[in-house]
Amino acid sequence: MPNWGQVMFQDAASSVMFQLISFHDHALLVLTLVLTVVGYALLALMLNKHVNRYIMEAQTIETVWTILPALILLVLALPSLRILYITDEVSQPSITVKTIGHQWYWSYEYTDFMNVEMDSYMLPTSDLLPGDYRLLEVDNRMVVPMQLEIRMLITAADVIHSWTVPALGVKVDAVPGRLNQIGFTTTQPGIFYGQCSEICGANHSFMPIAVESINTKSFMNWVSNFTQ
């Protein structure tokens, strides 16, 4: 969860999100260096009093300021493309969960088990327990085993939604008539919150997502209790 006054990302709960945060810091460092050099050059040009009427061209500096930005773009583009492919890769998922966006709640189906499906509605303020988060807590959390790859199949039943959990580095559009796929692996136990990130109607801001990551034994107990 984000903290009051927090300006950076939430703590990473998956390897993909950890790499996204690392790339963000890498890009921020490059941008800081570029802005420092360009700012110094602008300041030097405005404050110096050097005048030379006979300098009409400078081949060396033009070569440098053409090649250097191209190299900087490569330094940014290559790790970005690598993370993009990693985000989209689903290798050997242990569990498949299908989520369907409705106006305005989510449905989850665990297709590897019989009769494990549920609807996930936001809890009204009057039903919250001490410590619950208003507008983020749901009646049925999506439960997944940690340190196992989870494949998400995402679609919608009515309008376009977006299944988004920032701590996991997951953001996928749920489009009616289309099945989108993404994989993630939680690295630690906990409850990770998200919200629909597509403007899907009047109650768009009231369809939260709660993913609960637990150990494998507890997950199998949860499935057994759910099917009974």
C-alpha positions as CSV (number, residue, x, y, z in Angstrom):
1,M,0.0,0.0,0.0
2,P,1.2,3.6,-0.6
3,N,1.9,5.8,2.4
4,W,0.7,9.3,3.2
5,G,2.9,11.7,1.2
6,Q,4.5,9.0,-0.8
7,V,5.8,10.1,-4.2
8,M,7.5,6.9,-5.4
9,F,6.2,3.5,-6.4
10,Q,4.7,1.0,-4.0
11,D,7.0,-1.7,-2.7
12,A,7.5,-4.3,-5.4
13,A,5.8,-7.7,-4.7
14,S,6.9,-9.4,-7.9
15,S,10.1,-9.7,-9.9
16,V,8.7,-7.8,-12.8
17,M,7.7,-4.8,-10.7
18,F,11.2,-4.8,-9.1
19,Q,12.7,-4.5,-12.6
20,L,10.2,-1.8,-13.5
21,I,11.3,0.2,-10.5
22,S,15.0,-0.4,-11.3
23,F,14.4,0.8,-14.9
24,H,12.6,3.9,-13.6
25,D,15.6,4.8,-11.4
26,H,17.9,4.1,-14.3
27,A,15.9,6.4,-16.7
28,L,15.6,9.1,-14.0
29,L,19.4,9.2,-13.6
30,V,20.0,9.5,-17.3
31,L,17.4,12.3,-17.5
32,T,19.0,14.1,-14.6
33,L,22.4,14.0,-16.3
34,V,20.9,15.3,-19.6
35,L,19.0,18.1,-17.9
36,T,22.2,19.1,-16.0
37,V,24.4,19.3,-19.1
38,V,21.7,21.1,-21.2
39,G,21.0,23.5,-18.3
40,Y,24.6,24.3,-17.8
41,A,25.1,24.9,-21.6
42,L,22.1,27.3,-21.8
43,L,23.3,29.2,-18.7
44,A,26.8,29.5,-20.1
45,L,25.5,30.8,-23.5
46,M,23.3,33.4,-21.8
47,L,26.0,34.6,-19.4
48,N,29.2,34.6,-21.4
49,K,30.4,37.6,-23.3
50,H,32.6,35.9,-25.9
51,V,32.1,37.1,-29.5
52,N,33.7,35.7,-32.6
53,R,32.3,37.0,-35.9
54,Y,34.2,34.5,-38.1
55,I,33.0,31.2,-36.6
56,M,30.3,30.0,-39.0
57,E,30.3,26.2,-38.3
58,A,31.6,23.7,-35.8
59,Q,31.7,20.2,-37.2
60,T,33.0,18.5,-34.1
61,I,30.3,19.7,-31.7
62,E,27.6,19.0,-34.3
63,T,28.9,15.4,-34.6
64,V,28.9,15.0,-30.8
65,W,25.4,16.4,-30.2
66,T,24.0,14.1,-32.9
67,I,25.7,10.8,-31.9
68,L,25.4,11.3,-28.1
69,P,21.6,11.6,-28.0
70,A,21.3,8.5,-30.2
71,L,23.5,6.6,-27.7
72,I,21.4,7.8,-24.8
73,L,18.2,6.6,-26.5
74,L,19.8,3.2,-27.0
75,V,20.7,3.1,-23.3
76,L,17.0,3.7,-22.5
77,A,15.4,1.7,-25.2
78,L,17.2,-1.7,-24.8
79,P,16.3,-2.3,-21.1
80,S,12.8,-1.0,-21.8
81,L,12.2,-3.5,-24.6
82,R,13.7,-6.3,-22.4
83,I,11.2,-5.6,-19.6
84,L,8.4,-5.3,-22.1
85,Y,9.0,-8.8,-23.3
86,I,9.5,-10.1,-19.8
87,T,6.1,-8.6,-18.8
88,D,4.3,-10.3,-21.7
89,E,6.0,-13.7,-21.2
90,V,4.0,-16.6,-19.7
91,S,6.3,-19.6,-19.4
92,Q,5.0,-22.4,-17.2
93,P,2.0,-21.2,-15.1
94,S,1.0,-23.3,-12.1
95,I,-2.5,-21.9,-11.8
96,T,-4.8,-20.1,-14.3
97,V,-7.3,-17.5,-13.0
98,K,-9.9,-16.0,-15.3
99,T,-11.2,-12.6,-14.3
100,I,-14.2,-10.9,-15.9
101,G,-14.9,-7.2,-15.5
102,H,-18.6,-6.2,-14.9
103,Q,-20.2,-2.9,-14.2
104,W,-19.0,-2.6,-11.4
105,Y,-17.4,-5.6,-9.9
106,W,-15.0,-8.4,-10.8
107,S,-15.6,-12.1,-11.2
108,Y,-12.9,-14.7,-10.7
109,E,-12.8,-18.3,-12.0
110,Y,-10.1,-20.8,-11.0
111,T,-10.2,-23.0,-14.1
112,D,-7.9,-25.6,-12.6
113,F,-10.4,-26.6,-9.9
114,M,-14.0,-27.5,-10.0
115,N,-16.6,-25.0,-8.8
116,V,-14.1,-22.4,-7.6
117,E,-15.6,-19.1,-8.8
118,M,-16.8,-15.9,-7.1
119,D,-17.8,-12.3,-7.5
120,S,-15.7,-9.6,-5.8
121,Y,-17.7,-6.5,-4.7
122,M,-16.3,-3.5,-2.8
123,L,-17.3,-3.6,0.8
124,P,-19.5,-0.6,1.9
125,T,-18.0,1.6,4.6
126,S,-20.5,0.3,7.2
127,D,-19.2,-3.3,6.8
128,L,-15.5,-2.4,7.2
129,L,-13.5,-3.9,10.1
130,P,-10.8,-2.0,12.0
131,G,-7.7,-1.9,9.7
132,D,-9.6,-2.3,6.5
133,Y,-9.1,0.2,3.7
134,R,-12.1,2.2,2.6
135,L,-12.9,1.9,-1.2
136,L,-10.3,-0.9,-1.5
137,E,-11.5,-3.8,0.6
138,V,-13.7,-6.4,-1.1
139,D,-15.9,-9.2,0.1
140,N,-14.0,-12.0,-1.8
141,R,-10.3,-11.5,-2.4
142,M,-8.5,-13.2,-5.2
143,V,-6.3,-15.7,-3.4
144,V,-3.0,-17.0,-5.1
145,P,-0.1,-19.0,-3.9
146,M,3.1,-17.1,-3.6
147,Q,6.3,-17.9,-5.5
148,L,4.3,-19.8,-8.2
149,E,3.6,-18.3,-11.6
150,I,0.0,-17.3,-12.0
151,R,-1.6,-16.9,-15.5
152,M,-4.4,-14.3,-15.7
153,L,-7.0,-14.5,-18.5
154,I,-8.8,-11.2,-18.5
155,T,-11.9,-10.1,-20.3
156,A,-15.1,-8.1,-19.8
157,A,-18.8,-8.7,-20.0
158,D,-20.1,-5.3,-20.9
159,V,-17.6,-2.4,-21.3
160,I,-13.8,-2.0,-21.3
161,H,-12.3,-2.3,-17.8
162,S,-8.6,-2.6,-16.8
163,W,-7.3,-5.1,-14.2
164,T,-4.5,-3.3,-12.4
165,V,-2.4,-4.1,-9.3
166,P,0.5,-1.7,-9.0
167,A,2.6,-3.7,-6.5
168,L,2.6,-6.6,-8.9
169,G,3.4,-4.6,-12.0
170,V,0.2,-5.8,-13.7
171,K,-2.1,-3.6,-15.8
172,V,-4.2,-5.3,-18.5
173,D,-7.3,-4.1,-20.3
174,A,-10.4,-6.2,-20.0
175,V,-12.1,-5.9,-23.4
176,P,-15.5,-7.5,-24.3
177,G,-15.1,-10.4,-26.7
178,R,-11.3,-10.5,-26.3
179,L,-9.2,-12.6,-23.9
180,N,-6.0,-11.0,-22.8
181,Q,-3.3,-12.9,-20.9
182,I,-0.6,-11.9,-18.5
183,G,1.5,-13.8,-15.9
184,F,2.9,-12.8,-12.6
185,T,4.7,-14.3,-9.6
186,T,4.3,-12.9,-6.1
187,T,7.6,-12.9,-4.1
188,Q,6.1,-12.5,-0.6
189,P,2.9,-13.0,1.3
190,G,0.5,-10.1,1.7
191,I,-2.6,-8.3,0.4
192,F,-2.1,-6.2,-2.7
193,Y,-4.7,-3.7,-3.8
194,G,-5.6,-2.2,-7.1
195,Q,-8.5,-0.6,-8.9
196,C,-10.0,-0.6,-12.4
197,S,-7.9,1.8,-14.4
198,E,-10.3,2.3,-17.3
199,I,-13.2,4.8,-17.1
200,C,-16.0,2.3,-17.4
201,G,-19.0,4.2,-16.1
202,A,-20.5,6.0,-13.2
203,N,-19.2,3.6,-10.5
204,H,-15.8,3.2,-12.2
205,S,-13.9,4.2,-9.0
206,F,-15.8,1.6,-6.9
207,M,-14.6,-1.7,-8.3
208,P,-11.4,-2.4,-6.4
209,I,-9.1,-5.4,-6.7
210,A,-7.6,-7.3,-3.7
211,V,-5.0,-10.0,-4.3
212,E,-4.1,-12.1,-1.3
213,S,-0.8,-14.0,-1.6
214,I,-0.4,-17.0,0.8
215,N,1.8,-20.1,1.0
216,T,0.9,-23.1,-1.1
217,K,-0.4,-25.2,1.8
218,S,-2.8,-22.4,2.9
219,F,-3.9,-22.0,-0.7
220,M,-4.8,-25.7,-1.0
221,N,-6.7,-25.5,2.3
222,W,-8.6,-22.4,1.0
223,V,-9.5,-24.3,-2.2
224,S,-10.7,-27.3,-0.2
225,N,-12.9,-25.1,2.0
226,F,-14.2,-23.2,-0.9
227,T,-15.4,-26.4,-2.8
228,Q,-17.1,-27.9,0.3
